[in-house]
Amino acid sequence: MIEPVRTQALTKRYGDLVAVDDLELTVRPSEVYGFLGPNGAGKTTTLRMLLGLIRPTTGSVRLLGNPVGGAALAKVGALIEGPAFYPYLSGRDNLRVLAGHAGVDRSRITVVLDQVDLTDRATDRYANYSMGMRQRLGLAAALLKDPELLILDEPTNGLDPAGMADMRTVIRTLAGDGRTVLLSSHLLGEVQQVCDRVGVISRGRLVAESTVSDLADGGSLRLEARPVVRAIELIASLVGPEKVRCDGRSIDIAVERSEAGRINAALVRDDVEVSELHWRQPDLEETFFELTGAPSDDR
């Protein structure tokens, strides 16, 4: 199996600053891979090395089984650090210019405009496009070559909720058609909804890589009961004090979901009033904070 993206010991230094540190990244065919990290973690630097825009200090990159270069990049579409187009040309005319440079048949322009839902605004000047429309035109440009691999840097930047939902649909459709999508984002909720696997980078190093469900694995029972002190004492006697935490109102119990019935019955027998009991599954955002120790821009 040829991996669309594979890096080995990929490192980029700027003097004493290590922007990317010994990165081992693998993206599988036909998956949507989310590349997560706080600002300054090395995401964009990594993507630029993947595309040959900057050279790594050490290490290697292979795209679709080939070293970075013409053979590999001919099958890659990319949107890095926001799109750049001629402001006084229309969206369609900008795509005509790009198609001419890339040797792409102009029939692809109509196809990609439809894919990103810009057909009705294709004759408008780019200067009059909203931020969201500019992002969609950038994605259309990335799709011109009908690529096997798409590398997208913050593809939902500037989109309203409806536009973000449309972008998710487009990305999932592209993966369903057999393409592979690597996207970086700080919008953890978006990544959680659209990605098959994620890699988390912090200070230039990959600190986690797994499926979304595995990354946010685990959970706890959350309980609200009165009196709180009596509830905590009883639960601690059942499961051990090290598994019980209280924030003053809610009690979190680090046990399996199946323990809910036993704990609830014991509390009721002891005349503790249980007002709420549910299973709390951590989301990707909480896991992200734990792994990187840094807040994200969407909080």
Sequence and secondary structure as in RCSB ss.txt:
>XXXX:A:sequence
MIEPVRTQALTKRYGDLVAVDDLELTVRPSEVYGFLGPNGAGKTTTLRMLLGLIRPTTGSVRLLGNPVGGAALAK
VGALIEGPAFYPYLSGRDNLRVLAGHAGVDRSRITVVLDQVDLTDRATDRYANYSMGMRQRLGLAAALLKDPELL
ILDEPTNGLDPAGMADMRTVIRTLAGDGRTVLLSSHLLGEVQQVCDRVGVISRGRLVAESTVSDLADGGSLRLEA
RPVVRAIELIASLVGPEKVRCDGRSIDIAVERSEAGRINAALVRDDVEVSELHWRQPDLEETFFELTGAPSDDR
>XXXX:A:secstr
   SEEEEEEEEEETTEEEEEEE  EE TT EEEEE  TTSSHHHHHHHHTTSS  SEEEEEETTEESSHHHHTT
EEEE SS    TTSBHHHHHHHHHHHHT  THHHHHHHHHTT GGGTTSBGGG  HHHHHHHHHHHHHTT  SEE
EEESTTTT  HHHHHHHHHHHHHHHHTT EEEEEES HHHHHHH SEEEEEETTEEEEEEEHHHHT   EEEEEE
ESHHHHHHHHHHHH GGGEEE SS EEE S GGGHHHHHHHHHHTT EEEEEEEE   HHHHHHHHHSS  TT 
